[in-house]
Amino acid sequence: QVQLVESGGGLALAGGSLRLSCAASGRTFSSYSVGWFRQAPGKAREFVLGSNKSGGVTGAADSVKGRFTISRDNDKNMVYLQMNRLKPEDTAVYYCAGRADPFASSRNNDYDYWGQGTQVTVNS
């Protein structure tokens, strides 16, 4: 069993940076792949980035390529999303999700565990 808690969201100006954190509990975390998703008001949940259990990147949305980076530290049970050169259209609630499979997926239904989300708002 895994529980996930996101933090690090807040207000940012266009062109600025934020780093989101996802803290995991449970002794099986090191065997899980992880995905970051986001959902803007009135929009469907969107896949952002994924990482397999070893930390390798498995995918990236076209809208964030070259700006966002995913990383993980299994010794600390932490996953991070570094967001650079933020745009107003990045405004959304950001979620981390865990999957009991060594490889990450871009599909919502493939994940077993979800955090509560953290709000990111980008102003111009």
N, CA, C and O atoms as CSV, one atom per row, in Angstrom:
chain,resi,resn,atom,element,x,y,z
A,1,GLN,N,N,0.840,-1.190,0.000
A,1,GLN,CA,C,0.000,0.000,0.000
A,1,GLN,C,C,0.882,1.248,0.000
A,1,GLN,O,O,1.927,1.282,0.649
A,2,VAL,N,N,0.445,2.280,-0.740
A,2,VAL,CA,C,1.182,3.526,-0.865
A,2,VAL,C,C,0.223,4.688,-0.666
A,2,VAL,O,O,-0.885,4.681,-1.201
A,3,GLN,N,N,0.648,5.693,0.107
A,3,GLN,CA,C,-0.071,6.953,0.246
A,3,GLN,C,C,0.820,8.085,-0.257
A,3,GLN,O,O,2.023,8.097,0.004
A,4,LEU,N,N,0.221,9.047,-0.986
A,4,LEU,CA,C,0.962,10.125,-1.633
A,4,LEU,C,C,0.421,11.479,-1.191
A,4,LEU,O,O,-0.791,11.662,-1.082
A,5,VAL,N,N,1.330,12.438,-0.933
A,5,VAL,CA,C,0.962,13.787,-0.528
A,5,VAL,C,C,1.801,14.779,-1.319
A,5,VAL,O,O,3.029,14.760,-1.231
A,6,GLU,N,N,1.140,15.663,-2.105
A,6,GLU,CA,C,1.833,16.681,-2.888
A,6,GLU,C,C,2.012,17.961,-2.070
A,6,GLU,O,O,1.235,18.245,-1.159
A,7,SER,N,N,3.059,18.732,-2.415
A,7,SER,CA,C,3.289,20.036,-1.821
A,7,SER,C,C,4.128,20.871,-2.780
A,7,SER,O,O,4.654,20.347,-3.762
A,8,GLY,N,N,4.255,22.171,-2.500
A,8,GLY,CA,C,5.104,23.056,-3.284
A,8,GLY,C,C,4.370,23.947,-4.259
A,8,GLY,O,O,5.003,24.778,-4.910
A,9,GLY,N,N,3.059,23.811,-4.389
A,9,GLY,CA,C,2.307,24.677,-5.276
A,9,GLY,C,C,2.168,26.080,-4.711
A,9,GLY,O,O,2.505,26.328,-3.554
A,10,GLY,N,N,1.668,27.000,-5.536
A,10,GLY,CA,C,1.488,28.378,-5.123
A,10,GLY,C,C,1.375,29.296,-6.314
A,10,GLY,O,O,1.027,28.868,-7.414
A,11,LEU,N,N,1.675,30.576,-6.087
A,11,LEU,CA,C,1.608,31.603,-7.125
A,11,LEU,C,C,2.974,31.825,-7.749
A,11,LEU,O,O,3.992,31.799,-7.057
A,12,ALA,N,N,2.996,32.046,-9.063
A,12,ALA,CA,C,4.223,32.352,-9.778
A,12,ALA,C,C,3.917,33.309,-10.918
A,12,ALA,O,O,2.792,33.351,-11.416
A,13,LEU,N,N,4.919,34.079,-11.331
A,13,LEU,CA,C,4.808,34.940,-12.497
A,13,LEU,C,C,5.213,34.182,-13.747
A,13,LEU,O,O,6.025,33.259,-13.681
A,14,ALA,N,N,4.655,34.563,-14.882
A,14,ALA,CA,C,5.069,33.977,-16.149
A,14,ALA,C,C,6.581,34.101,-16.311
A,14,ALA,O,O,7.157,35.162,-16.070
A,15,GLY,N,N,7.222,32.997,-16.724
A,15,GLY,CA,C,8.667,32.956,-16.842
A,15,GLY,C,C,9.387,32.475,-15.599
A,15,GLY,O,O,10.593,32.237,-15.645
A,16,GLY,N,N,8.675,32.326,-14.481
A,16,GLY,CA,C,9.264,31.880,-13.234
A,16,GLY,C,C,9.317,30.374,-13.116
A,16,GLY,O,O,9.033,29.653,-14.072
A,17,SER,N,N,9.690,29.893,-11.907
A,17,SER,CA,C,9.876,28.468,-11.654
A,17,SER,C,C,9.224,28.053,-10.345
A,17,SER,O,O,9.098,28.854,-9.419
A,18,LEU,N,N,8.809,26.783,-10.278
A,18,LEU,CA,C,8.336,26.144,-9.062
A,18,LEU,C,C,8.816,24.700,-9.064
A,18,LEU,O,O,9.003,24.108,-10.127
A,19,ARG,N,N,9.017,24.126,-7.866
A,19,ARG,CA,C,9.307,22.704,-7.738
A,19,ARG,C,C,8.252,22.059,-6.849
A,19,ARG,O,O,8.089,22.439,-5.690
A,20,LEU,N,N,7.539,21.083,-7.398
A,20,LEU,CA,C,6.549,20.329,-6.658
A,20,LEU,C,C,7.179,19.069,-6.083
A,20,LEU,O,O,8.063,18.472,-6.698
A,21,SER,N,N,6.715,18.665,-4.892
A,21,SER,CA,C,7.198,17.461,-4.242
A,21,SER,C,C,6.043,16.507,-3.995
A,21,SER,O,O,4.910,16.934,-3.769
A,22,CYS,N,N,6.332,15.224,-4.039
A,22,CYS,CA,C,5.366,14.177,-3.729
A,22,CYS,C,C,6.015,13.248,-2.719
A,22,CYS,O,O,6.981,12.557,-3.042
A,23,ALA,N,N,5.491,13.225,-1.490
A,23,ALA,CA,C,6.010,12.373,-0.434
A,23,ALA,C,C,5.192,11.087,-0.371
A,23,ALA,O,O,3.962,11.128,-0.326
A,24,ALA,N,N,5.875,9.952,-0.366
A,24,ALA,CA,C,5.228,8.649,-0.372
A,24,ALA,C,C,5.471,7.921,0.942
A,24,ALA,O,O,6.556,8.005,1.517
A,25,SER,N,N,4.459,7.211,1.410
A,25,SER,CA,C,4.594,6.325,2.558
A,25,SER,C,C,4.299,4.899,2.115
A,25,SER,O,O,3.487,4.673,1.217
A,26,GLY,N,N,4.961,3.945,2.747
A,26,GLY,CA,C,4.808,2.555,2.370
A,26,GLY,C,C,6.128,1.953,1.938
A,26,GLY,O,O,6.896,2.589,1.217
A,27,ARG,N,N,6.396,0.751,2.364
A,27,ARG,CA,C,7.686,0.119,2.094
A,27,ARG,C,C,7.819,-0.420,0.678
A,27,ARG,O,O,8.904,-0.860,0.296
A,28,THR,N,N,6.740,-0.401,-0.120
A,28,THR,CA,C,6.785,-0.882,-1.491
A,28,THR,C,C,7.012,0.220,-2.519
A,28,THR,O,O,6.973,-0.056,-3.718
A,29,PHE,N,N,7.251,1.473,-2.085
A,29,PHE,CA,C,7.360,2.594,-3.001
A,29,PHE,C,C,8.435,2.385,-4.064
A,29,PHE,O,O,8.235,2.764,-5.219
A,30,SER,N,N,9.555,1.799,-3.704
A,30,SER,CA,C,10.670,1.664,-4.632
A,30,SER,C,C,10.339,0.794,-5.840
A,30,SER,O,O,11.047,0.861,-6.845
A,31,SER,N,N,9.291,-0.016,-5.774
A,31,SER,CA,C,8.890,-0.873,-6.885
A,31,SER,C,C,7.804,-0.252,-7.759
A,31,SER,O,O,7.368,-0.879,-8.725
A,32,TYR,N,N,7.352,0.973,-7.445
A,32,TYR,CA,C,6.273,1.645,-8.176
A,32,TYR,C,C,6.819,2.614,-9.214
A,32,TYR,O,O,7.842,3.262,-8.993
A,33,SER,N,N,6.131,2.707,-10.346
A,33,SER,CA,C,6.351,3.808,-11.267
A,33,SER,C,C,5.444,4.972,-10.860
A,33,SER,O,O,4.471,4.775,-10.133
A,34,VAL,N,N,5.763,6.186,-11.330
A,34,VAL,CA,C,5.085,7.404,-10.883
A,34,VAL,C,C,4.748,8.280,-12.079
A,34,VAL,O,O,5.514,8.351,-13.040
A,35,GLY,N,N,3.597,8.949,-12.019
A,35,GLY,CA,C,3.223,9.926,-13.024
A,35,GLY,C,C,2.770,11.222,-12.394
A,35,GLY,O,O,2.181,11.216,-11.313
A,36,TRP,N,N,3.040,12.340,-13.061
A,36,TRP,CA,C,2.479,13.642,-12.704
A,36,TRP,C,C,1.385,13.994,-13.709
A,36,TRP,O,O,1.576,13.861,-14.918
A,37,PHE,N,N,0.238,14.443,-13.198
A,37,PHE,CA,C,-0.902,14.876,-14.002
A,37,PHE,C,C,-1.327,16.267,-13.562
A,37,PHE,O,O,-0.959,16.719,-12.478
A,38,ARG,N,N,-2.110,16.952,-14.409
A,38,ARG,CA,C,-2.667,18.244,-14.027
A,38,ARG,C,C,-4.078,18.380,-14.586
A,38,ARG,O,O,-4.421,17.772,-15.600
A,39,GLN,N,N,-4.895,19.193,-13.903
A,39,GLN,CA,C,-6.267,19.420,-14.324
A,39,GLN,C,C,-6.636,20.884,-14.098
A,39,GLN,O,O,-6.654,21.363,-12.964
A,40,ALA,N,N,-6.930,21.587,-15.193
A,40,ALA,CA,C,-7.370,22.970,-15.146
A,40,ALA,C,C,-8.888,23.018,-15.017
A,40,ALA,O,O,-9.560,22.053,-15.381
A,41,PRO,N,N,-9.451,24.128,-14.503
A,41,PRO,CA,C,-10.914,24.227,-14.367
A,41,PRO,C,C,-11.637,23.983,-15.680
A,41,PRO,O,O,-11.304,24.588,-16.699
A,42,GLY,N,N,-12.626,23.098,-15.659
A,42,GLY,CA,C,-13.411,22.792,-16.841
A,42,GLY,C,C,-12.715,21.921,-17.871
A,42,GLY,O,O,-13.257,21.699,-18.954
A,43,LYS,N,N,-11.516,21.419,-17.555
A,43,LYS,CA,C,-10.751,20.615,-18.497
A,43,LYS,C,C,-10.567,19.192,-17.968
A,43,LYS,O,O,-10.705,18.941,-16.771
A,44,ALA,N,N,-10.256,18.267,-18.875
A,44,ALA,CA,C,-9.954,16.896,-18.493
A,44,ALA,C,C,-8.563,16.810,-17.867
A,44,ALA,O,O,-7.701,17.648,-18.129
A,45,ARG,N,N,-8.356,15.784,-17.037
A,45,ARG,CA,C,-7.045,15.572,-16.447
A,45,ARG,C,C,-6.035,15.210,-17.535
A,45,ARG,O,O,-6.322,14.392,-18.410
A,46,GLU,N,N,-4.849,15.826,-17.476
A,46,GLU,CA,C,-3.842,15.725,-18.518
A,46,GLU,C,C,-2.557,15.126,-17.970
A,46,GLU,O,O,-2.080,15.533,-16.911
A,47,PHE,N,N,-1.999,14.166,-18.686
A,47,PHE,CA,C,-0.706,13.594,-18.335
A,47,PHE,C,C,0.398,14.609,-18.591
A,47,PHE,O,O,0.377,15.308,-19.605
A,48,VAL,N,N,1.369,14.695,-17.672
A,48,VAL,CA,C,2.472,15.638,-17.786
A,48,VAL,C,C,3.798,14.911,-18.016
A,48,VAL,O,O,4.428,15.086,-19.059
A,49,LEU,N,N,4.223,14.093,-17.043
A,49,LEU,CA,C,5.481,13.360,-17.115
A,49,LEU,C,C,5.364,12.080,-16.304
A,49,LEU,O,O,4.584,12.014,-15.354
A,50,GLY,N,N,6.143,11.050,-16.676
A,50,GLY,CA,C,6.186,9.808,-15.944
A,50,GLY,C,C,7.604,9.325,-15.743
A,50,GLY,O,O,8.508,9.683,-16.497
A,51,SER,N,N,7.797,8.497,-14.706
A,51,SER,CA,C,9.100,7.917,-14.392
A,51,SER,C,C,8.916,6.468,-13.965
A,51,SER,O,O,8.038,6.165,-13.157
A,52,ASN,N,N,9.743,5.568,-14.505
A,52,ASN,CA,C,9.678,4.184,-14.063
A,52,ASN,C,C,10.346,4.024,-12.696
A,52,ASN,O,O,10.875,4.989,-12.143
A,53,LYS,N,N,10.321,2.805,-12.155
A,53,LYS,CA,C,10.794,2.597,-10.781
A,53,LYS,C,C,12.267,2.911,-10.607
A,53,LYS,O,O,12.700,3.219,-9.496
A,54,SER,N,N,13.053,2.840,-11.680
A,54,SER,CA,C,14.480,3.135,-11.607
A,54,SER,C,C,14.792,4.609,-11.781
A,54,SER,O,O,15.946,5.007,-11.629
A,55,GLY,N,N,13.791,5.440,-12.099
A,55,GLY,CA,C,13.977,6.868,-12.260
A,55,GLY,C,C,14.047,7.356,-13.695
A,55,GLY,O,O,14.087,8.565,-13.921
A,56,GLY,N,N,14.063,6.469,-14.665
A,56,GLY,CA,C,14.110,6.866,-16.056
A,56,GLY,C,C,12.796,7.485,-16.513
A,56,GLY,O,O,11.724,7.024,-16.122
A,57,VAL,N,N,12.870,8.525,-17.338
A,57,VAL,CA,C,11.686,9.200,-17.864
A,57,VAL,C,C,11.042,8.339,-18.936
A,57,VAL,O,O,11.725,7.830,-19.824
A,58,THR,N,N,9.714,8.176,-18.853
A,58,THR,CA,C,8.990,7.331,-19.799
A,58,THR,C,C,8.071,8.096,-20.736
A,58,THR,O,O,7.526,7.500,-21.665
A,59,GLY,N,N,7.876,9.404,-20.526
A,59,GLY,CA,C,7.014,10.178,-21.391
A,59,GLY,C,C,6.975,11.640,-20.991
A,59,GLY,O,O,7.366,12.001,-19.881
A,60,ALA,N,N,6.495,12.487,-21.911
A,60,ALA,CA,C,6.356,13.912,-21.647
A,60,ALA,C,C,5.287,14.484,-22.570
A,60,ALA,O,O,5.271,14.186,-23.764
A,61,ALA,N,N,4.393,15.305,-22.019
A,61,ALA,CA,C,3.410,15.995,-22.838
A,61,ALA,C,C,4.105,17.035,-23.704
A,61,ALA,O,O,5.067,17.666,-23.265
A,62,ASP,N,N,3.624,17.219,-24.935
A,62,ASP,CA,C,4.227,18.193,-25.843
A,62,ASP,C,C,4.233,19.597,-25.252
A,62,ASP,O,O,5.151,20.372,-25.520
A,63,SER,N,N,3.224,19.938,-24.455
A,63,SER,CA,C,3.096,21.279,-23.915
A,63,SER,C,C,4.165,21.631,-22.881
A,63,SER,O,O,4.363,22.810,-22.589
A,64,VAL,N,N,4.866,20.624,-22.315
A,64,VAL,CA,C,5.852,20.895,-21.268
A,64,VAL,C,C,7.261,20.463,-21.650
A,64,VAL,O,O,8.183,20.650,-20.857
A,65,LYS,N,N,7.461,19.896,-22.826
A,65,LYS,CA,C,8.786,19.452,-23.242
A,65,LYS,C,C,9.775,20.613,-23.239
A,65,LYS,O,O,9.485,21.695,-23.749
A,66,GLY,N,N,10.948,20.369,-22.654
A,66,GLY,CA,C,11.968,21.389,-22.563
A,66,GLY,C,C,11.808,22.333,-21.396
A,66,GLY,O,O,12.694,23.152,-21.154
A,67,ARG,N,N,10.695,22.251,-20.653
A,67,ARG,CA,C,10.449,23.151,-19.521
A,67,ARG,C,C,10.310,22.413,-18.187
A,67,ARG,O,O,10.751,22.927,-17.159
A,68,PHE,N,N,9.710,21.224,-18.181
A,68,PHE,CA,C,9.463,20.467,-16.950
A,68,PHE,C,C,10.365,19.243,-16.887
A,68,PHE,O,O,10.699,18.659,-17.918
A,69,THR,N,N,10.765,18.849,-15.664
A,69,THR,CA,C,11.622,17.695,-15.442
A,69,THR,C,C,11.116,16.904,-14.240
A,69,THR,O,O,10.778,17.488,-13.211
A,70,ILE,N,N,11.062,15.569,-14.368
A,70,ILE,CA,C,10.668,14.699,-13.265
A,70,ILE,C,C,11.910,14.004,-12.715
A,70,ILE,O,O,12.826,13.672,-13.468
A,71,SER,N,N,11.939,13.784,-11.398
A,71,SER,CA,C,13.022,13.052,-10.761
A,71,SER,C,C,12.485,12.368,-9.511
A,71,SER,O,O,11.407,12.710,-9.025
A,72,ARG,N,N,13.243,11.393,-8.987
A,72,ARG,CA,C,12.816,10.702,-7.771
A,72,ARG,C,C,14.022,10.295,-6.942
A,72,ARG,O,O,15.123,10.111,-7.461
A,73,ASP,N,N,13.790,10.157,-5.640
A,73,ASP,CA,C,14.799,9.710,-4.697
A,73,ASP,C,C,14.152,8.612,-3.864
A,73,ASP,O,O,13.444,8.896,-2.898
A,74,ASN,N,N,14.394,7.358,-4.235
A,74,ASN,CA,C,13.748,6.241,-3.555
A,74,ASN,C,C,14.208,6.092,-2.104
A,74,ASN,O,O,13.446,5.609,-1.266
A,75,ASP,N,N,15.437,6.497,-1.796
A,75,ASP,CA,C,15.926,6.420,-0.422
A,75,ASP,C,C,15.138,7.340,0.508
A,75,ASP,O,O,15.004,7.051,1.697
A,76,LYS,N,N,14.613,8.452,-0.027
A,76,LYS,CA,C,13.835,9.406,0.753
A,76,LYS,C,C,12.333,9.298,0.492
A,76,LYS,O,O,11.554,10.058,1.067
A,77,ASN,N,N,11.917,8.369,-0.362
A,77,ASN,CA,C,10.511,8.200,-0.733
A,77,ASN,C,C,9.913,9.502,-1.266
A,77,ASN,O,O,8.823,9.902,-0.857
A,78,MET,N,N,10.634,10.166,-2.184
A,78,MET,CA,C,10.211,11.455,-2.721
A,78,MET,C,C,10.262,11.444,-4.246
A,78,MET,O,O,11.141,10.827,-4.847
A,79,VAL,N,N,9.301,12.141,-4.862
A,79,VAL,CA,C,9.268,12.390,-6.299
A,79,VAL,C,C,9.099,13.885,-6.508
A,79,VAL,O,O,8.369,14.532,-5.757
A,80,TYR,N,N,9.765,14.449,-7.521
A,80,TYR,CA,C,9.757,15.891,-7.743
A,80,TYR,C,C,9.342,16.224,-9.166
A,80,TYR,O,O,9.562,15.441,-10.090
A,81,LEU,N,N,8.734,17.403,-9.333
A,81,LEU,CA,C,8.452,17.970,-10.645
A,81,LEU,C,C,9.012,19.385,-10.665
A,81,LEU,O,O,8.468,20.277,-10.015
A,82,GLN,N,N,10.099,19.595,-11.407
A,82,GLN,CA,C,10.691,20.918,-11.570
A,82,GLN,C,C,10.049,21.598,-12.772
A,82,GLN,O,O,10.083,21.060,-13.879
A,83,MET,N,N,9.465,22.774,-12.567
A,83,MET,CA,C,8.754,23.501,-13.609
A,83,MET,C,C,9.458,24.835,-13.847
A,83,MET,O,O,9.538,25.667,-12.943
A,84,ASN,N,N,9.968,25.040,-15.062
A,84,ASN,CA,C,10.682,26.255,-15.432
A,84,ASN,C,C,9.960,26.966,-16.570
A,84,ASN,O,O,9.171,26.358,-17.292
A,85,ARG,N,N,10.237,28.258,-16.721
A,85,ARG,CA,C,9.636,29.094,-17.765
A,85,ARG,C,C,8.123,28.909,-17.800
A,85,ARG,O,O,7.538,28.611,-18.841
A,86,LEU,N,N,7.511,29.092,-16.645
A,86,LEU,CA,C,6.077,28.872,-16.492
A,86,LEU,C,C,5.263,29.820,-17.363
A,86,LEU,O,O,5.658,30.960,-17.610
A,87,LYS,N,N,4.113,29.322,-17.825
A,87,LYS,CA,C,3.179,30.073,-18.646
A,87,LYS,C,C,1.817,30.113,-17.955
A,87,LYS,O,O,1.516,29.221,-17.162
A,88,PRO,N,N,0.981,31.124,-18.233
A,88,PRO,CA,C,-0.355,31.153,-17.633
A,88,PRO,C,C,-1.158,29.884,-17.891
A,88,PRO,O,O,-1.944,29.480,-17.034
A,89,GLU,N,N,-0.987,29.246,-19.039
A,89,GLU,CA,C,-1.719,28.033,-19.345
A,89,GLU,C,C,-1.264,26.817,-18.536
A,89,GLU,O,O,-1.880,25.755,-18.634
A,90,ASP,N,N,-0.189,26.948,-17.731
A,90,ASP,CA,C,0.216,25.898,-16.806
A,90,ASP,C,C,-0.627,25.894,-15.533
A,90,ASP,O,O,-0.504,24.976,-14.722
A,91,THR,N,N,-1.475,26.894,-15.344
A,91,THR,CA,C,-2.330,26.976,-14.160
A,91,THR,C,C,-3.247,25.755,-14.084
A,91,THR,O,O,-3.994,25.476,-15.022
A,92,ALA,N,N,-3.186,25.026,-12.958
A,92,ALA,CA,C,-3.958,23.800,-12.788
A,92,ALA,C,C,-3.704,23.242,-11.394
A,92,ALA,O,O,-2.816,23.709,-10.681
A,93,VAL,N,N,-4.494,22.236,-11.010
A,93,VAL,CA,C,-4.177,21.411,-9.854
A,93,VAL,C,C,-3.284,20.274,-10.341
A,93,VAL,O,O,-3.619,19.590,-11.308
A,94,TYR,N,N,-2.150,20.071,-9.676
A,94,TYR,CA,C,-1.186,19.052,-10.069
A,94,TYR,C,C,-1.250,17.873,-9.112
A,94,TYR,O,O,-1.271,18.054,-7.895
A,95,TYR,N,N,-1.281,16.655,-9.668
A,95,TYR,CA,C,-1.396,15.426,-8.905
A,95,TYR,C,C,-0.219,14.497,-9.202
A,95,TYR,O,O,0.253,14.439,-10.338
A,96,CYS,N,N,0.257,13.773,-8.190
A,96,CYS,CA,C,1.144,12.652,-8.442
A,96,CYS,C,C,0.371,11.361,-8.233
A,96,CYS,O,O,-0.556,11.307,-7.425
A,97,ALA,N,N,0.756,10.321,-8.967
A,97,ALA,CA,C,0.060,9.048,-8.943
A,97,ALA,C,C,1.065,7.906,-8.971
A,97,ALA,O,O,2.126,8.017,-9.584
A,98,GLY,N,N,0.722,6.799,-8.300
A,98,GLY,CA,C,1.572,5.626,-8.242
A,98,GLY,C,C,0.929,4.434,-8.923
A,98,GLY,O,O,-0.291,4.271,-8.900
A,99,ARG,N,N,1.759,3.609,-9.525
A,99,ARG,CA,C,1.316,2.458,-10.303
A,99,ARG,C,C,2.165,1.250,-9.925
A,99,ARG,O,O,3.393,1.327,-9.934
A,100,ALA,N,N,1.511,0.126,-9.590
A,100,ALA,CA,C,2.210,-1.090,-9.172
A,100,ALA,C,C,2.723,-1.850,-10.393
A,100,ALA,O,O,2.340,-2.992,-10.644
A,101,ASP,N,N,3.585,-1.193,-11.132
A,101,ASP,CA,C,4.182,-1.716,-12.353
A,101,ASP,C,C,5.504,-0.981,-12.532
A,101,ASP,O,O,5.587,0.201,-12.200
A,102,PRO,N,N,6.545,-1.643,-13.046
A,102,PRO,CA,C,7.838,-0.952,-13.152
A,102,PRO,C,C,7.872,0.187,-14.164
A,102,PRO,O,O,8.790,1.006,-14.125
A,103,PHE,N,N,6.880,0.264,-15.084
A,103,PHE,CA,C,6.886,1.290,-16.125
A,103,PHE,C,C,5.696,2.217,-15.974
A,103,PHE,O,O,4.579,1.767,-15.718
A,104,ALA,N,N,5.936,3.523,-16.134
A,104,ALA,CA,C,4.887,4.522,-16.027
A,104,ALA,C,C,3.966,4.493,-17.238
A,104,ALA,O,O,4.333,3.991,-18.300
A,105,SER,N,N,2.756,5.042,-17.066
A,105,SER,CA,C,1.751,5.118,-18.106
A,105,SER,C,C,1.217,6.538,-18.194
A,105,SER,O,O,1.277,7.285,-17.217
A,106,SER,N,N,0.691,6.923,-19.367
A,106,SER,CA,C,0.070,8.223,-19.557
A,106,SER,C,C,-1.443,8.195,-19.334
A,106,SER,O,O,-2.101,9.225,-19.484
A,107,ARG,N,N,-2.005,7.045,-18.981
A,107,ARG,CA,C,-3.447,6.884,-18.821
A,107,ARG,C,C,-3.842,6.926,-17.351
A,107,ARG,O,O,-3.249,6.235,-16.523
A,108,ASN,N,N,-4.855,7.748,-17.028
A,108,ASN,CA,C,-5.339,7.874,-15.653
A,108,ASN,C,C,-5.701,6.524,-15.044
A,108,ASN,O,O,-5.345,6.246,-13.899
A,109,ASN,N,N,-6.399,5.689,-15.794
A,109,ASN,CA,C,-6.945,4.448,-15.260
A,109,ASN,C,C,-5.884,3.403,-14.940
A,109,ASN,O,O,-6.193,2.399,-14.299
A,110,ASP,N,N,-4.643,3.612,-15.368
A,110,ASP,CA,C,-3.580,2.648,-15.102
A,110,ASP,C,C,-2.962,2.815,-13.719
A,110,ASP,O,O,-2.165,1.973,-13.304
A,111,TYR,N,N,-3.306,3.881,-12.993
A,111,TYR,CA,C,-2.697,4.167,-11.700
A,111,TYR,C,C,-3.580,3.723,-10.545
A,111,TYR,O,O,-4.805,3.835,-10.605
A,112,ASP,N,N,-2.941,3.214,-9.486
A,112,ASP,CA,C,-3.639,2.654,-8.337
A,112,ASP,C,C,-3.801,3.649,-7.185
A,112,ASP,O,O,-4.762,3.550,-6.423
A,113,TYR,N,N,-2.877,4.606,-7.044
A,113,TYR,CA,C,-2.864,5.526,-5.913
A,113,TYR,C,C,-2.691,6.957,-6.392
A,113,TYR,O,O,-1.918,7.222,-7.313
A,114,TRP,N,N,-3.418,7.888,-5.758
A,114,TRP,CA,C,-3.400,9.303,-6.113
A,114,TRP,C,C,-3.257,10.179,-4.874
A,114,TRP,O,O,-3.814,9.872,-3.820
A,115,GLY,N,N,-2.501,11.279,-5.008
A,115,GLY,CA,C,-2.463,12.289,-3.974
A,115,GLY,C,C,-3.666,13.209,-4.073
A,115,GLY,O,O,-4.498,13.059,-4.967
A,116,GLN,N,N,-3.759,14.179,-3.138
A,116,GLN,CA,C,-4.887,15.104,-3.090
A,116,GLN,C,C,-4.725,16.295,-4.023
A,116,GLN,O,O,-5.702,17.002,-4.272
A,117,GLY,N,N,-3.533,16.543,-4.546
A,117,GLY,CA,C,-3.290,17.625,-5.475
A,117,GLY,C,C,-2.761,18.882,-4.802
A,117,GLY,O,O,-2.985,19.099,-3.611
A,118,THR,N,N,-2.054,19.715,-5.576
A,118,THR,CA,C,-1.564,21.007,-5.117
A,118,THR,C,C,-1.793,22.035,-6.222
A,118,THR,O,O,-1.511,21.767,-7.390
A,119,GLN,N,N,-2.307,23.217,-5.851
A,119,GLN,CA,C,-2.683,24.242,-6.819
A,119,GLN,C,C,-1.466,25.023,-7.286
A,119,GLN,O,O,-0.651,25.464,-6.476
A,120,VAL,N,N,-1.350,25.193,-8.610
A,120,VAL,CA,C,-0.342,26.051,-9.226
A,120,VAL,C,C,-1.069,27.125,-10.026
A,120,VAL,O,O,-1.890,26.806,-10.885
A,121,THR,N,N,-0.772,28.401,-9.750
A,121,THR,CA,C,-1.378,29.522,-10.458
A,121,THR,C,C,-0.277,30.405,-11.019
A,121,THR,O,O,0.595,30.862,-10.280
A,122,VAL,N,N,-0.314,30.648,-12.331
A,122,VAL,CA,C,0.705,31.449,-13.012
A,122,VAL,C,C,0.040,32.709,-13.555
A,122,VAL,O,O,-0.892,32.624,-14.355
A,123,ASN,N,N,0.515,33.877,-13.125
A,123,ASN,CA,C,-0.018,35.167,-13.544
A,123,ASN,C,C,0.941,35.856,-14.509
A,123,ASN,O,O,2.158,35.721,-14.388
A,124,SER,N,N,0.386,36.596,-15.466
A,124,SER,CA,C,1.186,37.347,-16.421
A,124,SER,C,C,1.147,38.831,-16.119
A,124,SER,O,O,1.769,39.622,-16.827
